[in-house]
Amino acid sequence: MSDVNGGAGDGYTLIGPDGRPRRSATPGTLGGTTNGRLYGRLDCRSALRAIARGGYVASRVFFATEADAVAAGFRPCAVCLPAEYARWKGCPPAPHTEAELADLLRKLTGRRTLAIGHGRDRASTAAAHALAAAWPGEVVSVVSWPEQAASWLRPALRLTAQAPDAWVVAGAARGWAGMRERLLRSTDWDPERTYGFGALADAIGDAGEEWDPTAGFLSYAPIMAERTFVPDDFVIPSPPSTPSFRLEPLAARHNEADLAAWTSSIDHIRATPGFAGRHWPPPEGMASADNLRDLVEHADDFTRRVGFTYTVLAVGEVGEVGEVGEVGDARGVEGVGSAEGVEDVVGCVYIYPDRDDPSITDVRSWVRADRADLDAPLHHEVSAWLAARWPFEHVVYAPR
């Protein structure tokens, strides 16, 4: 019998609702991958392209039904199951139970100080405050985070500032995915001292997390090595340059010009395709030091090839820029450096993998309100550049 669809010998190997492989006389109706824990149609174009390149082969799994895939902790593919994906993405966490809270308190026996983090939905907030009220030791902080954010840096730093004995988290999959990435990149957070409420089962991904359904919370195993966004041997292409504007990698030296650009155009950027409903840019603006941290994070992402951010500079125009702090560590601002002679920043371009489906490349760009005439030309140049010079197969870039 064919080895396609888990077939071998006299049957097929499928993943059951308990997440364990089992033999079946009939083939599965859905495919999936343990690398990202997602499931989809057998004819999914994204999966077939990945398989043709040699991806997914070692991590490929199959399911008899969608119910089995969901029960096993897999989520729907955004490409071939868009309706199911939309429902999954918008599904709020389930309320915690008293039994779950009691199990969690028993698991935390021996810990003295606790930091609690949670999403801002009603169920997660209630779970966090219930734990804080029941905890017999010291709660050093209770920190919330949004489902969408530019970087999640502020809540990540607050959650780890007091170096607790343990962390407990509650929230929806989407917000926790972003928060977890920021904790890993920018703080001393220890996943092996972190526990979560049962609703975070949806957040199980490819970071070594293991779900314990009997205890009702997540127990974090060591985090696996981070994968890059592009192949290791891929040479990053030179960015576009036109008579009106040019792109260059965003860096700390752009801080003051970048901050002045976006804070002058907050309403305009929030109305730009791709930014509607997002938490960035914040209506209240941002301190220079906080903006600098964000720029350094983007530069670090670029160096590690996990995301690429470019500043958009007006050709032939030089802005007046004061002194900005150079950063020796992404966790703090150190020293003072000069950023004189930075060309006039008129916008920015972000190229990152989609947080929920890494096979999708999420691209966004903005320009200052007083240079709105550059929005469509920038979109055209970047789109052509991505299509011609980058290895991405499925790009989402809001049309102009």
WOJO-V750613 format. One record per residue. N is the residue number from 1. PSI is psi in radians with two decimals (none if undefined). NEAR is the number of other C-alpha atoms within 10 Angstrom. Layout:
N&PSI&NEAR ; N&PSI&NEAR
//
This chain:
1&2.58&9 ; 2&2.57&11 ; 3&0.05&11 ; 4&2.54&10 ; 5&0.65&20 ; 6&0.24&20 ; 7&2.45&20 ; 8&2.29&13 ; 9&-2.11&8 ; 10&0.42&11 ; 11&-2.88&17 ; 12&2.58&22 ; 13&2.05&23 ; 14&2.80&29 ; 15&2.20&23 ; 16&3.09&20 ; 17&-0.32&18 ; 18&0.05&13 ; 19&0.06&17 ; 20&2.56&10 ; 21&2.56&15 ; 22&2.74&12 ; 23&2.55&16 ; 24&2.54&16 ; 25&-0.28&11 ; 26&2.64&14 ; 27&2.84&18 ; 28&2.76&20 ; 29&-0.23&15 ; 30&2.58&21 ; 31&2.97&25 ; 32&-3.13&25 ; 33&2.42&20 ; 34&-0.23&16 ; 35&1.48&14 ; 36&-0.23&18 ; 37&1.05&23 ; 38&2.75&22 ; 39&2.77&28 ; 40&-3.03&28 ; 41&2.68&17 ; 42&-0.39&16 ; 43&0.36&11 ; 44&2.17&16 ; 45&-0.60&13 ; 46&-0.77&17 ; 47&-0.73&24 ; 48&-0.65&14 ; 49&-0.73&14 ; 50&-0.72&14 ; 51&-0.68&14 ; 52&-0.50&10 ; 53&0.00&10 ; 54&0.02&10 ; 55&2.88&15 ; 56&-0.26&18 ; 57&-0.87&12 ; 58&-0.43&11 ; 59&0.15&12 ; 60&2.34&18 ; 61&2.93&23 ; 62&2.70&27 ; 63&2.57&28 ; 64&-0.69&19 ; 65&2.86&16 ; 66&-0.63&19 ; 67&-0.68&12 ; 68&-0.74&19 ; 69&-0.78&28 ; 70&-0.78&21 ; 71&-0.53&15 ; 72&-0.02&20 ; 73&0.34&20 ; 74&2.68&25 ; 75&2.76&26 ; 76&2.61&26 ; 77&2.37&25 ; 78&-0.37&22 ; 79&-0.90&18 ; 80&-0.23&18 ; 81&1.06&14 ; 82&-0.65&13 ; 83&-0.79&13 ; 84&-0.68&14 ; 85&-0.74&18 ; 86&-0.70&13 ; 87&-0.74&11 ; 88&-0.75&18 ; 89&-0.59&17 ; 90&0.06&11 ; 91&2.12&13 ; 92&2.70&16 ; 93&2.63&21 ; 94&2.61&16 ; 95&2.62&15 ; 96&2.87&19 ; 97&2.82&13 ; 98&-0.63&11 ; 99&-0.69&11 ; 100&-0.76&17 ; 101&-0.73&21 ; 102&-0.73&15 ; 103&-0.72&15 ; 104&-0.73&21 ; 105&-0.68&16 ; 106&-0.70&11 ; 107&-0.51&13 ; 108&0.09&19 ; 109&2.31&10 ; 110&-0.32&10 ; 111&2.58&15 ; 112&-0.78&15 ; 113&2.53&18 ; 114&2.37&24 ; 115&2.31&25 ; 116&2.25&26 ; 117&2.59&28 ; 118&2.68&28 ; 119&3.00&24 ; 120&0.15&18 ; 121&2.86&17 ; 122&-0.78&13 ; 123&-0.74&19 ; 124&-0.70&26 ; 125&-0.75&19 ; 126&-0.71&16 ; 127&-0.77&24 ; 128&-0.78&26 ; 129&-0.52&15 ; 130&-0.71&14 ; 131&-0.75&18 ; 132&-0.68&19 ; 133&-0.55&9 ; 134&-0.28&11 ; 135&2.18&15 ; 136&-0.30&13 ; 137&-2.65&13 ; 138&2.24&13 ; 139&1.91&17 ; 140&-0.40&19 ; 141&2.60&19 ; 142&1.99&19 ; 143&2.34&21 ; 144&2.78&22 ; 145&2.69&22 ; 146&2.89&20 ; 147&-0.51&20 ; 148&2.44&16 ; 149&2.82&16 ; 150&-0.69&12 ; 151&-0.25&18 ; 152&0.31&21 ; 153&-0.79&24 ; 154&-0.92&14 ; 155&-0.56&20 ; 156&-0.76&25 ; 157&-0.68&18 ; 158&-0.67&16 ; 159&-0.50&24 ; 160&-0.02&22 ; 161&-0.59&15 ; 162&0.05&13 ; 163&1.10&15 ; 164&2.94&21 ; 165&-0.52&16 ; 166&2.77&20 ; 167&2.55&24 ; 168&2.34&21 ; 169&2.60&25 ; 170&2.35&28 ; 171&3.10&34 ; 172&2.78&26 ; 173&-0.76&25 ; 174&-0.86&21 ; 175&-0.71&20 ; 176&-0.61&25 ; 177&-0.77&17 ; 178&-0.73&21 ; 179&-0.74&25 ; 180&-0.76&16 ; 181&-0.73&16 ; 182&-0.68&20 ; 183&-0.74&20 ; 184&-0.66&14 ; 185&-0.55&16 ; 186&-0.01&17 ; 187&3.11&17 ; 188&0.41&14 ; 189&2.40&22 ; 190&1.85&18 ; 191&-0.50&19 ; 192&-0.11&14 ; 193&0.48&16 ; 194&2.40&21 ; 195&2.75&22 ; 196&2.71&23 ; 197&2.78&27 ; 198&-0.49&26 ; 199&-0.30&23 ; 200&0.10&23 ; 201&-0.57&25 ; 202&-0.33&24 ; 203&0.01&24 ; 204&2.21&21 ; 205&-2.55&20 ; 206&0.48&17 ; 207&0.37&17 ; 208&0.33&15 ; 209&2.46&19 ; 210&2.30&15 ; 211&2.24&22 ; 212&1.63&12 ; 213&-0.38&11 ; 214&-0.59&9 ; 215&-0.43&18 ; 216&0.44&23 ; 217&2.91&26 ; 218&2.43&24 ; 219&2.08&19 ; 220&2.18&19 ; 221&2.96&14 ; 222&2.46&12 ; 223&2.35&14 ; 224&2.86&10 ; 225&2.47&9 ; 226&2.40&10 ; 227&2.55&11 ; 228&2.85&13 ; 229&-0.51&20 ; 230&2.80&16 ; 231&2.60&10 ; 232&-0.54&9 ; 233&0.10&6 ; 234&2.27&10 ; 235&2.10&10 ; 236&2.15&12 ; 237&2.72&11 ; 238&2.42&11 ; 239&2.84&15 ; 240&2.63&15 ; 241&2.24&16 ; 242&3.02&12 ; 243&-0.32&8 ; 244&-0.54&13 ; 245&2.84&20 ; 246&2.78&20 ; 247&2.54&23 ; 248&2.68&16 ; 249&2.34&17 ; 250&2.36&23 ; 251&2.97&21 ; 252&-0.55&22 ; 253&-0.27&23 ; 254&0.03&22 ; 255&-1.03&29 ; 256&-0.70&22 ; 257&-0.69&21 ; 258&-0.80&26 ; 259&-0.77&19 ; 260&-0.63&17 ; 261&-0.91&20 ; 262&-0.54&24 ; 263&-0.35&18 ; 264&-0.14&14 ; 265&0.59&18 ; 266&-0.89&19 ; 267&-0.68&14 ; 268&-0.77&17 ; 269&-0.73&23 ; 270&-0.38&19 ; 271&-0.06&13 ; 272&2.41&18 ; 273&2.29&14 ; 274&-0.25&19 ; 275&-0.15&17 ; 276&2.29&11 ; 277&0.00&9 ; 278&2.83&14 ; 279&-0.23&15 ; 280&2.42&16 ; 281&2.51&18 ; 282&2.36&15 ; 283&-0.50&11 ; 284&0.00&8 ; 285&-2.80&15 ; 286&2.55&14 ; 287&2.66&9 ; 288&-0.72&16 ; 289&-0.66&15 ; 290&-0.70&15 ; 291&-0.68&17 ; 292&-0.72&27 ; 293&-0.77&25 ; 294&-0.75&20 ; 295&-0.71&23 ; 296&-0.66&24 ; 297&-0.76&23 ; 298&-0.72&23 ; 299&-0.66&21 ; 300&-0.71&17 ; 301&-0.72&18 ; 302&-0.79&21 ; 303&-0.69&11 ; 304&-0.01&14 ; 305&0.62&18 ; 306&-0.04&17 ; 307&2.65&20 ; 308&2.10&22 ; 309&2.29&23 ; 310&2.37&21 ; 311&2.59&23 ; 312&2.10&26 ; 313&2.38&25 ; 314&2.22&22 ; 315&2.26&16 ; 316&0.07&10 ; 317&2.28&14 ; 318&2.17&15 ; 319&2.79&15 ; 320&2.07&13 ; 321&2.29&20 ; 322&-2.84&14 ; 323&2.46&13 ; 324&2.69&21 ; 325&2.36&19 ; 326&2.69&21 ; 327&2.16&19 ; 328&-0.28&11 ; 329&2.36&12 ; 330&-0.22&18 ; 331&-0.05&16 ; 332&2.76&12 ; 333&2.20&17 ; 334&2.51&12 ; 335&-3.14&9 ; 336&2.37&11 ; 337&2.94&14 ; 338&2.47&13 ; 339&0.64&19 ; 340&2.53&15 ; 341&0.20&14 ; 342&2.27&19 ; 343&2.79&19 ; 344&2.04&23 ; 345&2.16&28 ; 346&-0.05&24 ; 347&-2.95&26 ; 348&2.64&23 ; 349&2.29&21 ; 350&2.28&16 ; 351&1.87&21 ; 352&2.72&20 ; 353&2.53&21 ; 354&2.39&15 ; 355&-0.54&15 ; 356&-0.43&21 ; 357&1.65&16 ; 358&-0.24&13 ; 359&-0.22&21 ; 360&2.32&19 ; 361&2.10&19 ; 362&2.08&20 ; 363&2.31&22 ; 364&2.64&20 ; 365&2.67&24 ; 366&2.76&28 ; 367&2.79&26 ; 368&2.68&22 ; 369&-0.65&19 ; 370&-0.06&12 ; 371&0.62&13 ; 372&-0.40&16 ; 373&-0.29&11 ; 374&-0.14&19 ; 375&-0.93&17 ; 376&-0.79&13 ; 377&-0.66&15 ; 378&-0.79&26 ; 379&-0.75&20 ; 380&-0.82&13 ; 381&-0.77&15 ; 382&-0.73&20 ; 383&-0.78&15 ; 384&-0.69&13 ; 385&-0.78&15 ; 386&-0.73&17 ; 387&-0.62&13 ; 388&-0.53&11 ; 389&-0.21&13 ; 390&2.78&14 ; 391&0.16&11 ; 392&2.41&15 ; 393&-0.47&13 ; 394&1.74&15 ; 395&2.29&18 ; 396&1.98&14 ; 397&1.86&17 ; 398&2.21&14 ; 399&2.77&11 ; 400&none&12
//
